[in-house]
Amino acid sequence: MSNCIPKGFKVGGVISGISKKAGKKDLALFLSEFPATAAGMFTQNVAKAAPVVEDVKRLKKGGKFYGVIANSGCANACTGARGMKNAVAMCASIEKNFNLSSGSVLAASTGVIGQHLAMDKFYIGAEKLKSSIGVSAKNEDDAVLAVMTTDTVIKKACRKIKVKNKEIKIWGCVKGAGMIHPDLAGLAGGLHATMLSFILTDAQIDSKTLRSLLEKSAEQSFNCVSVDGDTSTNDTLIILANGASHTGRLSAADLKRFSAALNEVTLELAKKIAKDGEGATKFIEIEVKNAATAAGAKLIAKTIATSPLFKTAMFGADANWGRVLAAAGRAGVDFNPDKTDITIAGIKTFRNGAPLDFSEKKAKQALLKEDIKIAVDLKVGKAASKYYTCDFSYDYVKINGDYRS
């Protein structure tokens, strides 16, 4: 993907030494040249990391922001008063190095829980960032690489829309491959996973509207993806809008187009998380349709997506519709199994509460593909929801069995 950094932003990533992996970039900066409105969504885990606590505090105060500093290699979670002090120091260091007002930078961290951030190494990295941020595709990749942990690919997305003969850009990136099960909410709620996502736009949007757009967008994207059903202490989703496109305040029609483009960015990023799930061999889309309510459809889809029995069946290319139905049945949503249909990888396996005679051989061949679709038709209403996940392989256990070493 060619460079798509919105006007007035610079990004980059450097090696500071915080990460135990030799030569790994581990400190990223997403910086606006102009004061930007901001909105964020964070983990609902009761055990919140220090940067999450500090970001919530800063965003609640309101005002404008200039950027986000993020590190990998250390989660700075469950680290007490020292951890909070270090989170504040992260922001203060960037504010000082780039001559920004106090309280105008946000922070994010990812890595192992319960370890203190090596601030001596952080300060070295922060100094390097002054000459390492820019607008090139390489700068984009360096920034994303710096927040990656067990990710195997760079995950970023971009959209452009025309407004008043000018162009608005939306650029976003995400890290996350394990401990992923987002349940994002605004400042009163939160997120799952160690998922860090940063979205930049040069549109002019007030903070209240920006927050509303972000929350709606996350509901159909990050809130609909799961790798393993685990909830992190550090999940962070932040969007900055600096108005540098000079399109002025958006009309209702233009705002609608902006919202649609933002939704495309967040959904693309969410799908990339599932595709890069730790040890994953398959990307799985689960659709529950003709449900009584959208909330009920989503809850059923989520329950299926987080079922270890379902996910291991997908790894083994086993069209085990019983595991799909069993997961749906324990979701806490009232429906009639005797009216339900289940389709696995395009093959109808269950109809109106009874198993169908289908070719197990053809089903296995279909499930050996990398992209799988599961459809559950409840036939009780018109609501629907989709959820995105991946299979569980042997490598997931291997990766998480020695994650701290």
ABEGO torsion letter per residue (X at the ends): XBBABBBGBBBEBBBAGABABBGBBABBBBBBABBBBBBBBBBABABBBAAAAAAAAAAAAEEBBAEBBBBBGBAGBGAEAAAAAAAAAAAAAAAAAAGBBBGABBBBBBEBBGBBBBAAAAAAAAAAAAAABBABAAAAAAAAAAABBABABBBBBBBBBBBGGBBBBBBBBBBEABGBBBBBBBAABBBBEBBBBBBBBABBBBAAAAAAAAAAAAAABAAABBAAGBBBAABBBBBBBAGAAGAEBBBAAAAAAAAAAAAAAAAAAAAAAAAABBGBABBBBBBBBGBABAAAAAAAAAAAAABAAAAAAAAAGBBBAAAAAAAAAAAGBBBBAAABBBBBGGBBABBGGBBBBBBAAAAAAAAABABBBBBBBAGABABBBBBBBBBBBAAAAAAAAAAAX
